[in-house]
Amino acid sequence: MEMKRIASYQALWRPQDNKGHFWFTYFDGERERTIDLDAESFRIVLEILDTDKPIFGDHTTAAVAVHSEPTEVKVGAWA
C-alpha cells in the first residue's frame, strides 16, 4: 500500500505485552490499525506523529513520514 495522509491517530500501548499499535484515520476517512510494535518502534512512531507538519503513513507496515512544504530561502548558500 502506498502512504496516505493521516488526519488523526490513536495510540494504544499494552504494558502487559510490551507492545502497542496505532489506529490511523486517513484524510479519505478510512480508519486502519497498524501492526503491533515493540517499545522502541512505538516510541519512534509516536515522536514522528507529534509534529505540526503533514504526516503520511502506511498501516500495513506502520511506516510514517513527515512532509515539509517547500520554502523560498533568499539568504546564504541557498540564495
VENNORPE-V746033 format. One record per residue. N is the residue number from 1. RES is the residue in one small letter. PHI is phi as a letter, one per 20 degrees, with the letter a starting at -180 (999 if undefined). NEAR is the number of other C-alpha atoms within 8 Angstrom. Layout:
n,res,phi,near
N,RES,PHI,NEAR
N,RES,PHI,NEAR
This chain:
n,res,phi,near
1,m,999,4
2,e,e,4
3,m,f,8
4,k,c,9
5,r,f,10
6,i,e,13
7,a,e,9
8,s,b,7
9,y,b,9
10,q,c,7
11,a,d,9
12,l,c,7
13,w,d,8
14,r,d,8
15,p,f,6
16,q,f,4
17,d,d,5
18,n,l,9
19,k,b,12
20,g,b,13
21,h,b,13
22,f,c,12
23,w,d,12
24,f,e,15
25,t,d,12
26,y,e,12
27,f,f,9
28,d,e,4
29,g,n,6
30,e,f,7
31,r,d,8
32,e,c,8
33,r,e,10
34,t,e,13
35,i,f,10
36,d,f,7
37,l,c,10
38,d,f,9
39,a,g,9
40,e,f,7
41,s,f,8
42,f,f,12
43,r,f,8
44,i,f,8
45,v,f,11
46,l,f,9
47,e,f,8
48,i,f,10
49,l,f,8
50,d,e,6
51,t,b,8
52,d,e,4
53,k,f,7
54,p,g,10
55,i,d,13
56,f,d,12
57,g,b,13
58,d,c,13
59,h,f,12
60,t,f,9
61,t,c,7
62,a,m,11
63,a,f,9
64,v,c,12
65,a,b,8
66,v,d,9
67,h,c,8
68,s,d,6
69,e,f,4
70,p,f,4
71,t,c,4
72,e,d,4
73,v,e,6
74,k,d,6
75,v,c,6
76,g,m,5
77,a,f,4
78,w,e,6
79,a,f,6
